């Protein structure tokens, strides 16, 4: 039975990846940070099938102890301070967890067993102020937030450990990926959750920032497949993962409200408070390398994704109007 450690297992991607690996016969170890509250809601349906253990990306010794105890075949680093607006208010915390935390895991693997395969969750936010459209593995980076900068450090330190120590260390440059398990702080869930509330008469408006910002949005359940496929590939490499399509926040609103037979223009209010200090206007992937070398392709369309999220929020609010996730 192969053993995999997932950091950030309680998040959106961690929960989908845990499901995938369990289905493939893995023993799944989930690392969570010691805190007063650990949210296990996304894992409730598989909680009895996984092992949850404590560790901290800020603490090198806990990373070494984790690797020594569980002797994993694969390590997936999905843990990060991953909310871009928060990275502006907490840039040092973001740098520590999202950037330096990657080095601590890689160093622990190098010290304990350099044959362990490692996956680093990189981000399209590293492209930031894009210098070419679409973006592929050779596109120069130009991050536009502390989050993007920290992710870029994590990406390059992964490349350096791969090339310097001959480690099987992959970096998945994932474009925006959403699901019903997305946190409410992210604009996609903010939209679908508010649409559900408006439809049920629980609120009257949706306040957003830049409606013209464009993103390459896919389904998280499809993207975790790519993570696993990278670690089964004969060579450790970096791969761009995305749909190759771009849609605006305005279009996301149009589809989401349309799913409940409402017109978004009647409810959406643009609010300057929600604009970023430095905007990323257009992100669109070129996933040709992943399509060709991994045989990976996203399966869920943009419309299917948005309608899936709206339906899930309607269902959740109908059974628990005060629900927070």
N, C-alpha and C positions, 0 to 999 in steps of 0.2 A: 504494500500500500504506500504510494508516494505521499510525502508530507509537505504541506505548504503553509507558510506563515503569511498572514495578511495584516499589515498595519492599516489602520483606518477602516477596520472591518465594519464598524457601526454606521459608516456613511453609505451613501447611495451606491457607489461603485463596489464597495466592500461587500455589501449584502448580495448583490447580483453575482459577483465573482465567487463568493462562498457557495452559493447555490450551484453554480456551474461546476466547481471543483468537486463538490460532494457527488454530483451526478456522474463524475468521471472516476469515482472511487478513491478520492484523496482523503487523507486525514487533514482537517482544516484547523489551524491554530490562529485565533484572532487576538491581536495585540491591542489593548486599550490602555489609555493613559489613566493613571491613578487620579481620581477626582471624586468630589462628593456625589456627583450624579453621572452615571454612564447610561446613555440612552440606547436601549436594546430593542426599540420598537421595530426597526427594520429587520431584526433577526429573530423575532419571536417564533416564527414558523419553523426555524431550523436550529433553535438555540440548544436543543438536546443533542444535536448531531455534531456540534463543534466544541472546541476547547477555547475558552476565553482566559487569557492571561494578561498580567499587567506589565507594562514597559513604557518607556518615555524616550522620545526622539532627542530630548535635551540631555539624556544621561547615557554616556558611552557604556558604562558597566552593565546597565540593564539590557542593552542590545547584545553584548557579548554573552551574558547569562542566558538570554532567550535562545540564541543560536546554539549554545552548548547543550541546553536542556532538551530541546525538541529535535535537533539534528535534521533540519528541513532539507528537502531536495530543491525547493523553490521558495523564494521570498518575493512578495509583491508589496512594494511600498506605495500605498495609497494615502497615507496619513499626511496632512498638511493643514495649515491655516489657509483655506481655499476660497475665501470670499474676498473678491477684489476690493470693494469699498472698505472693508475692515483693514486691509493691508495699508491703507493710507493713514488710518488712525492708530494702528499698531504695527508700524513697519519693522521694528526690531524683533518683536515676537514672530512676525512672518518670516523674517530672515533666518531666525534660529530654527524654527520648526520645518519650514518649507525648503530652506536651503541647506544649512549645516546639518540638519537631521539626516539628510541623505548620506553625507560623508560618514556619519557615525554608524549607520547600518552597513555601508560598504566596507568600512574598516573592520567592523565586527566579523563580517563574512570572510574577509581576507585573513584575519588572525585565526579564526576557528576552522574554516574549511573553504578554501578559495574555489572549490568545485561547485558550490551551491549556485544555482541560476538565480539571477536578480532582475526584477522588473521595476523600473522607475516611471512613475506617472508624471510625464512632462505635459506641457500645456500649449495650446495655440496662442495663449496670451504672451508667450515669448516672442511672437512675431510682431505684436503690438502695432506700431506705426509701419504698416507693411510697405516693403520696397518692391514687391512684385505680387501679381495676382494671377493664378492662385498660388498658395504656398505649399512647397514640398520640402523634402529633407535637406535640400541644398539652399533654400531661401535664407538670406541673412536675417538675423534676429534684431529686433528693435523694441524691447519691452517698454510699456508705458505705465507701469504701476509697480510698487514694491513687490506685489505678488508675482508679476511677470519676471522681475529681476531675480527674485529668490528661486523661482522655477528654473530660470536659465542657469543659475549656479548648480542646482541639482542635476540638470541635464548634462552640463559639461563635466561635472565631477564624475558622473557615471561613465561618460565617454573616456575620461582619463584613466579611471580604474580598469576599464575594459582593455585599453591599449597598453597601459603600463604594467599591469599584473596578469594579463591574459585571462581575465575573468569573464564569465558569461553574463555580461551586464547589458540589458536592453533598455532603451528609452522609447516609450510610446508617446508621441506628440499628438495628444488627443484634442480634437476640436470639441466645441460645446456639445455635451451629451446630457440629456434630461430624462426624466421618468416621473411616475407618480410618487417615487421615493425622494425626489429632489427636495432640499431644504426650503422652507418658506421664505428665507432671506434672498433667494435667487429670483431674478425677474420672471423666469418662466413659470415657476410655481406661484409666485405672487399674482401673476395674471390668471392662471387657471383656478387658483383658490378663490380669488376675488370674483371671477366670473360665476363660480358656483354659489358664492354668497349672495351676489346680486340676483341670480335666478331664484334663490330661495327667499329673497326679501330680507336678508340679514345686513346688507349694506347698500349704498347707493352709487358709489363712484370708485374709480380706480386711478390712483395718482402714479404717474410714471415720469421718467426723465426723457432721454433722447429716443424718440420713436423711429428715427431713421437709421440708427445703428444696425448693422447687418451682421449676422452670425451664421455659421454652418452648424445647424442643430441636428443631432441624431439621437437615437435611443440607447441609453446606458446598457441595457440588456444585450444589445448587439456588440457594443464596444468591449465588454469584458471578454468576449470570445477572442478578440484580437490580442488582448493581453496574454491569454493562455497560449495562443498560436505563436506569439513571438518567442516564448520560452521553449517551444517544441521545434523551432526553426534550427537548421544545422549550424547557423552562425548568429552570434549576438550582434544586432544592428539597431539602428534607430528607424522608426516607422511613423509616418504621418497617418492618422486615422480620422476619417471624416466622411461626409456624404458627397462632397464635391458640389453641393448646392448652397446658395446663400438666401437668407430670408431676413426681412427687417422685423424689428420689434412691432412695428405697425401691422405687418402681415400676420404675425403671431396673434396679436389682439383680434384681428379680423376673423381668423379661423376659430379662435377660442370662443368668442362671443357668438359666432355663427353656429357653433355646435349646439347652442341652447336657444337658437332663433332670436338673437338679439343683435343690435347694431352697435359696434364698439364706439362709434362717434358720439353716442348718447351718454356714455359713461366714463370715457377716458379723459383725464385732465393732466396736461403736462405741467410738471412741477420742477422748477430750477434746482430744488434741493437734491434731486436724484440724478443730476448730471455728474459725471466723473470729472476730477480736476484735469485729467488728460484722457481724452476719449480715444477708444479704439473703434474706428468707423466700419471697417470691412475686413472680415476674416472668412476665407473660403479655402478649403483644402484641395490638394491634389493627391488623392490616396492611391495613385497608380501603382506605386511600389508594393504597398500592402495587398492590393488586388492581385498583382501578378505573382509576387514571391510567397505570400502567405496563403493566397487563395481566399482572402477575407473580403467581404462586401457587406455593407449595411443592408438590412432587410426591411426596416420600418420606414415608411415615407414620412415626410414632414407633417402632412395632414393627419395621418394615423397617430403620430406621436402626440400632437396637440389634443386631438379628440380623446385619446386614451387618458391623458392627464386630467382633462375636464371631467370625464366620466368618473374617474377615480375620486376626484375631489367632491363631486356631487354625492357619490355613494358614501364617502367618509362623513360628510357633513349631515347627511340624512340620518345616520346612525349615531353621530356624536357632534352636535352643532358647536360644541366648545373645543373640539379637537384641535391640537396644535401641529400635527404633522400631516 
